Amino acid sequence: MIGKLKGIIDSYGEDYVILDVGGVGYQVHCAARTLTALPAPGEAATLSIETYVREDQIKLFGFSTDGEREWFRLLQTVQGVGAKVALSVLSTLKVNELANAIAMRDKASVARTPGVGPKVAERIVSELKDKVPAYADVDFGAAQVAGAVDERRAPKPVLDAVSALVNLGYGQPQAATAIAAASRALGEGAETAALIRQGLKELAK
């Protein structure tokens, strides 16, 4: 199996690059974000490769980093997500943005991907939520609050405070992060009104 290719950029197609490795041109399919980061034809490039072998074809997928390739694999463990959708997600969101969106249960960000509707976005977030904290750079406490709010198991004052901030126009991930910080500052048992006031102070920082 091919795991990495290092060669010279020969040419570009709509969703692929031809990489010349020792005189052999490999057609490598890439996310749009990966393609735009590659150099001009005639210049050297290295891609992490995922090899797909089917009865009727062998297809290569290329990534800027091994981490991006891991996300490509991880996304396809979700029901209804194949190679095409996984590439589309990686074209829309940077790896850290995707990790943070899943950790914060931000289904709306994932659903911005062409070809990903609300149901698939919901599955990506719910099925990968336990695998993502290691990849994400979000505040762990904020991710816990976001998860608890999403699953309606947070204390009522926290649920109500997040809901109030969302009603004021803040996104749910933003609201959850602010209320997580407010909850830490005020301690357990804080009332809704106090959480809202402290949450707004956190958002103003």
JOJO-V54678 format. One record per pair of residues at least 4 apart in sequence whose ideal C-beta (glycine too) atoms are under 8 Angstrom apart, sorted by the first residue. I is the first residue (numbers start at 1). J is the second residue. D is the distance in whole Angstrom. If there is no record, write none. Layout:
BEGIN
i:I j:J d:D
i:I j:J d:D
END
This chain:
BEGIN
i:1 j:51 d:5
i:2 j:26 d:8
i:2 j:49 d:5
i:2 j:51 d:5
i:2 j:60 d:6
i:3 j:48 d:7
i:3 j:49 d:6
i:3 j:51 d:8
i:4 j:46 d:7
i:4 j:47 d:7
i:4 j:48 d:6
i:4 j:49 d:6
i:5 j:19 d:5
i:5 j:21 d:6
i:5 j:26 d:6
i:5 j:28 d:7
i:5 j:46 d:7
i:5 j:47 d:5
i:5 j:49 d:6
i:5 j:60 d:8
i:5 j:62 d:7
i:6 j:21 d:7
i:6 j:44 d:7
i:6 j:45 d:8
i:6 j:46 d:4
i:6 j:47 d:8
i:7 j:19 d:5
i:7 j:20 d:5
i:7 j:21 d:4
i:7 j:22 d:7
i:7 j:26 d:7
i:7 j:44 d:7
i:7 j:45 d:7
i:8 j:19 d:7
i:8 j:20 d:5
i:8 j:42 d:7
i:8 j:43 d:7
i:8 j:44 d:6
i:8 j:45 d:7
i:9 j:17 d:6
i:9 j:18 d:8
i:9 j:19 d:6
i:9 j:20 d:8
i:9 j:38 d:6
i:9 j:39 d:6
i:9 j:40 d:7
i:9 j:41 d:5
i:9 j:42 d:7
i:9 j:43 d:6
i:9 j:44 d:8
i:9 j:45 d:5
i:10 j:17 d:8
i:10 j:18 d:4
i:10 j:19 d:7
i:10 j:20 d:4
i:10 j:25 d:5
i:10 j:41 d:6
i:11 j:17 d:7
i:11 j:18 d:5
i:11 j:41 d:6
i:12 j:16 d:7
i:12 j:17 d:5
i:12 j:18 d:8
i:12 j:35 d:7
i:12 j:38 d:8
i:12 j:41 d:7
i:13 j:17 d:7
i:13 j:18 d:7
i:13 j:27 d:8
i:15 j:29 d:6
i:15 j:30 d:7
i:15 j:32 d:7
i:15 j:35 d:7
i:15 j:87 d:8
i:16 j:27 d:5
i:16 j:28 d:6
i:16 j:29 d:5
i:16 j:30 d:7
i:16 j:35 d:8
i:17 j:27 d:8
i:17 j:28 d:5
i:17 j:30 d:6
i:17 j:35 d:6
i:17 j:38 d:6
i:17 j:45 d:8
i:17 j:47 d:8
i:17 j:62 d:7
i:18 j:25 d:5
i:18 j:26 d:7
i:18 j:27 d:6
i:18 j:28 d:8
i:19 j:25 d:7
i:19 j:26 d:5
i:19 j:28 d:6
i:19 j:45 d:7
i:19 j:47 d:7
i:19 j:62 d:8
i:20 j:24 d:7
i:20 j:25 d:5
i:20 j:26 d:8
i:21 j:26 d:6
i:26 j:60 d:6
i:27 j:60 d:7
i:28 j:47 d:6
i:28 j:49 d:7
i:28 j:60 d:5
i:28 j:61 d:7
i:28 j:62 d:4
i:29 j:59 d:7
i:29 j:60 d:7
i:29 j:61 d:5
i:29 j:62 d:7
i:29 j:83 d:8
i:29 j:87 d:7
i:30 j:34 d:4
i:30 j:35 d:5
i:30 j:38 d:8
i:30 j:47 d:7
i:30 j:61 d:7
i:30 j:62 d:5
i:30 j:63 d:7
i:30 j:87 d:7
i:31 j:35 d:7
i:31 j:63 d:8
i:31 j:68 d:8
i:31 j:87 d:5
i:31 j:88 d:8
i:31 j:90 d:4
i:31 j:91 d:4
i:32 j:36 d:6
i:32 j:91 d:4
i:33 j:37 d:7
i:33 j:90 d:6
i:33 j:91 d:5
i:33 j:94 d:7
i:34 j:38 d:7
i:34 j:47 d:8
i:34 j:62 d:7
i:34 j:63 d:6
i:34 j:64 d:5
i:34 j:68 d:7
i:34 j:90 d:7
i:37 j:64 d:6
i:38 j:45 d:5
i:39 j:43 d:4
i:39 j:44 d:7
i:39 j:45 d:6
i:47 j:62 d:4
i:47 j:63 d:6
i:47 j:64 d:7
i:48 j:62 d:7
i:48 j:63 d:5
i:48 j:64 d:7
i:48 j:65 d:6
i:48 j:66 d:5
i:48 j:68 d:7
i:48 j:69 d:4
i:49 j:60 d:6
i:49 j:61 d:7
i:49 j:62 d:6
i:49 j:63 d:8
i:49 j:69 d:8
i:50 j:60 d:7
i:50 j:61 d:4
i:50 j:62 d:8
i:50 j:63 d:7
i:50 j:69 d:6
i:50 j:72 d:6
i:50 j:73 d:7
i:51 j:58 d:7
i:51 j:59 d:8
i:51 j:60 d:6
i:51 j:61 d:8
i:52 j:57 d:8
i:52 j:58 d:7
i:52 j:59 d:4
i:52 j:60 d:8
i:52 j:61 d:7
i:52 j:83 d:7
i:53 j:58 d:5
i:54 j:58 d:7
i:54 j:59 d:7
i:59 j:83 d:8
i:61 j:69 d:8
i:61 j:72 d:6
i:61 j:83 d:7
i:61 j:87 d:7
i:63 j:68 d:4
i:63 j:69 d:4
i:63 j:72 d:6
i:63 j:90 d:8
i:64 j:68 d:6
i:65 j:69 d:7
i:65 j:95 d:8
i:66 j:70 d:6
i:67 j:71 d:7
i:67 j:95 d:6
i:67 j:135 d:8
i:68 j:72 d:7
i:68 j:90 d:6
i:68 j:95 d:6
i:69 j:73 d:7
i:70 j:74 d:6
i:71 j:75 d:6
i:71 j:86 d:8
i:71 j:90 d:6
i:71 j:95 d:6
i:71 j:98 d:6
i:71 j:99 d:8
i:71 j:135 d:8
i:72 j:76 d:7
i:72 j:83 d:8
i:72 j:86 d:5
i:72 j:87 d:7
i:72 j:90 d:6
i:73 j:77 d:7
i:74 j:128 d:6
i:74 j:131 d:7
i:75 j:81 d:5
i:75 j:85 d:7
i:75 j:86 d:4
i:75 j:89 d:6
i:75 j:90 d:8
i:75 j:124 d:7
i:75 j:128 d:8
i:76 j:81 d:6
i:76 j:82 d:6
i:76 j:83 d:7
i:76 j:86 d:5
i:77 j:81 d:8
i:77 j:127 d:7
i:77 j:128 d:8
i:78 j:120 d:8
i:78 j:123 d:5
i:78 j:124 d:5
i:78 j:127 d:5
i:78 j:128 d:7
i:79 j:123 d:6
i:79 j:127 d:7
i:80 j:85 d:8
i:80 j:119 d:8
i:80 j:120 d:5
i:80 j:123 d:6
i:81 j:85 d:5
i:81 j:86 d:6
i:81 j:89 d:8
i:81 j:120 d:7
i:81 j:123 d:8
i:81 j:124 d:7
i:82 j:86 d:7
i:83 j:87 d:6
i:84 j:88 d:6
i:84 j:115 d:7
i:85 j:89 d:6
i:85 j:113 d:8
i:85 j:115 d:6
i:85 j:116 d:6
i:85 j:120 d:7
i:86 j:90 d:7
i:87 j:91 d:6
i:88 j:92 d:7
i:88 j:113 d:5
i:88 j:114 d:6
i:88 j:115 d:5
i:88 j:116 d:7
i:89 j:93 d:6
i:89 j:98 d:7
i:89 j:110 d:7
i:89 j:113 d:5
i:89 j:116 d:7
i:89 j:124 d:7
i:90 j:95 d:7
i:90 j:98 d:7
i:91 j:113 d:8
i:92 j:112 d:6
i:92 j:113 d:4
i:92 j:114 d:7
i:93 j:97 d:4
i:93 j:98 d:4
i:93 j:101 d:7
i:93 j:109 d:7
i:93 j:110 d:7
i:93 j:112 d:8
i:93 j:113 d:7
i:94 j:98 d:7
i:95 j:99 d:6
i:95 j:135 d:7
i:96 j:100 d:6
i:96 j:135 d:8
i:96 j:136 d:8
i:96 j:137 d:6
i:97 j:101 d:6
i:97 j:109 d:7
i:98 j:102 d:6
i:98 j:110 d:7
i:99 j:103 d:6
i:99 j:132 d:5
i:99 j:135 d:4
i:99 j:136 d:4
i:99 j:137 d:7
i:100 j:104 d:6
i:100 j:106 d:7
i:100 j:136 d:5
i:100 j:137 d:7
i:100 j:138 d:5
i:100 j:173 d:8
i:101 j:106 d:4
i:101 j:107 d:8
i:101 j:109 d:4
i:101 j:110 d:5
i:101 j:125 d:7
i:101 j:173 d:8
i:102 j:106 d:8
i:102 j:110 d:7
i:102 j:124 d:7
i:102 j:125 d:5
i:102 j:128 d:5
i:102 j:129 d:6
i:102 j:132 d:4
i:102 j:136 d:7
i:103 j:129 d:7
i:103 j:132 d:5
i:103 j:133 d:6
i:103 j:136 d:4
i:103 j:138 d:5
i:103 j:143 d:4
i:103 j:146 d:7
i:104 j:138 d:6
i:104 j:142 d:7
i:104 j:143 d:6
i:104 j:146 d:5
i:104 j:172 d:8
i:104 j:173 d:4
i:104 j:176 d:6
i:104 j:177 d:7
i:105 j:125 d:6
i:105 j:129 d:7
i:105 j:146 d:5
i:105 j:147 d:6
i:105 j:149 d:8
i:105 j:150 d:4
i:105 j:172 d:7
i:105 j:173 d:7
i:105 j:176 d:8
i:106 j:110 d:7
i:106 j:125 d:7
i:106 j:146 d:8
i:106 j:171 d:7
i:106 j:172 d:7
i:106 j:173 d:4
i:107 j:111 d:6
i:107 j:118 d:7
i:107 j:121 d:5
i:107 j:122 d:6
i:107 j:125 d:5
i:108 j:112 d:7
i:108 j:121 d:8
i:108 j:171 d:7
i:108 j:172 d:8
i:109 j:173 d:8
i:110 j:116 d:6
i:110 j:121 d:4
i:110 j:124 d:5
i:110 j:125 d:6
i:111 j:116 d:6
i:111 j:117 d:7
i:111 j:118 d:6
i:111 j:120 d:8
i:111 j:121 d:4
i:112 j:116 d:8
i:113 j:121 d:8
i:116 j:120 d:5
i:116 j:121 d:5
i:116 j:124 d:8
i:117 j:121 d:7
i:118 j:122 d:6
i:119 j:123 d:7
i:120 j:124 d:6
i:121 j:125 d:6
i:122 j:126 d:6
i:123 j:127 d:5
i:124 j:128 d:6
i:125 j:129 d:6
i:128 j:132 d:5
i:129 j:147 d:7
i:131 j:135 d:8
i:132 j:136 d:5
i:133 j:140 d:7
i:133 j:143 d:6
i:136 j:143 d:7
i:138 j:142 d:6
i:138 j:143 d:5
i:138 j:177 d:8
i:139 j:143 d:7
i:139 j:177 d:6
i:139 j:180 d:7
i:139 j:181 d:8
i:140 j:144 d:6
i:141 j:145 d:6
i:141 j:180 d:5
i:141 j:181 d:8
i:141 j:183 d:8
i:141 j:184 d:6
i:142 j:146 d:6
i:142 j:176 d:6
i:142 j:177 d:4
i:142 j:180 d:4
i:142 j:181 d:7
i:143 j:147 d:6
i:144 j:148 d:6
i:144 j:180 d:7
i:145 j:149 d:6
i:145 j:154 d:6
i:145 j:158 d:7
i:145 j:162 d:8
i:145 j:176 d:5
i:145 j:177 d:8
i:145 j:179 d:6
i:145 j:180 d:4
i:145 j:183 d:7
i:146 j:150 d:6
i:146 j:172 d:7
i:146 j:173 d:6
i:146 j:176 d:4
i:146 j:177 d:8
i:146 j:180 d:8
i:147 j:151 d:6
i:148 j:153 d:5
i:148 j:154 d:4
i:148 j:158 d:7
i:149 j:154 d:5
i:149 j:158 d:7
i:149 j:159 d:6
i:149 j:162 d:5
i:149 j:172 d:7
i:149 j:176 d:6
i:150 j:172 d:8
i:152 j:159 d:7
i:154 j:158 d:4
i:154 j:159 d:5
i:154 j:162 d:8
i:155 j:159 d:7
i:156 j:160 d:6
i:156 j:192 d:8
i:157 j:161 d:6
i:157 j:190 d:6
i:157 j:191 d:6
i:157 j:192 d:4
i:157 j:195 d:6
i:158 j:162 d:6
i:158 j:179 d:6
i:158 j:183 d:6
i:158 j:195 d:7
i:159 j:163 d:6
i:160 j:164 d:6
i:160 j:192 d:4
i:161 j:165 d:7
i:161 j:179 d:5
i:161 j:182 d:7
i:161 j:192 d:5
i:161 j:195 d:4
i:161 j:196 d:5
i:161 j:199 d:6
i:162 j:166 d:6
i:162 j:172 d:7
i:162 j:175 d:5
i:162 j:176 d:6
i:162 j:179 d:5
i:163 j:167 d:6
i:164 j:168 d:7
i:164 j:192 d:7
i:164 j:196 d:5
i:165 j:170 d:5
i:165 j:174 d:8
i:165 j:175 d:4
i:165 j:178 d:6
i:165 j:179 d:7
i:165 j:196 d:7
i:165 j:199 d:6
i:165 j:200 d:8
i:165 j:203 d:8
i:166 j:170 d:6
i:166 j:171 d:8
i:166 j:172 d:6
i:166 j:175 d:5
i:170 j:174 d:5
i:170 j:175 d:5
i:170 j:178 d:7
i:170 j:203 d:7
i:171 j:175 d:7
i:172 j:176 d:6
i:173 j:177 d:6
i:174 j:178 d:6
i:174 j:203 d:7
i:175 j:179 d:6
i:175 j:199 d:7
i:176 j:180 d:6
i:177 j:181 d:7
i:177 j:202 d:8
i:178 j:182 d:6
i:178 j:199 d:4
i:178 j:200 d:8
i:178 j:202 d:4
i:178 j:203 d:5
i:179 j:183 d:6
i:179 j:195 d:6
i:179 j:199 d:5
i:180 j:184 d:7
i:181 j:185 d:6
i:181 j:198 d:8
i:181 j:199 d:8
i:181 j:202 d:4
i:182 j:186 d:6
i:182 j:190 d:7
i:182 j:194 d:8
i:182 j:195 d:5
i:182 j:196 d:8
i:182 j:198 d:4
i:182 j:199 d:4
i:182 j:201 d:8
i:182 j:202 d:6
i:183 j:187 d:8
i:183 j:188 d:7
i:183 j:190 d:6
i:183 j:195 d:6
i:185 j:198 d:6
i:185 j:202 d:8
i:186 j:190 d:4
i:186 j:194 d:6
i:186 j:195 d:7
i:186 j:198 d:6
i:190 j:194 d:5
i:190 j:195 d:5
i:190 j:198 d:8
i:191 j:195 d:7
i:192 j:196 d:6
i:193 j:197 d:6
i:194 j:198 d:6
i:195 j:199 d:6
i:196 j:200 d:6
i:197 j:201 d:7
i:198 j:202 d:6
i:199 j:203 d:6
i:200 j:204 d:6
i:201 j:205 d:7
END
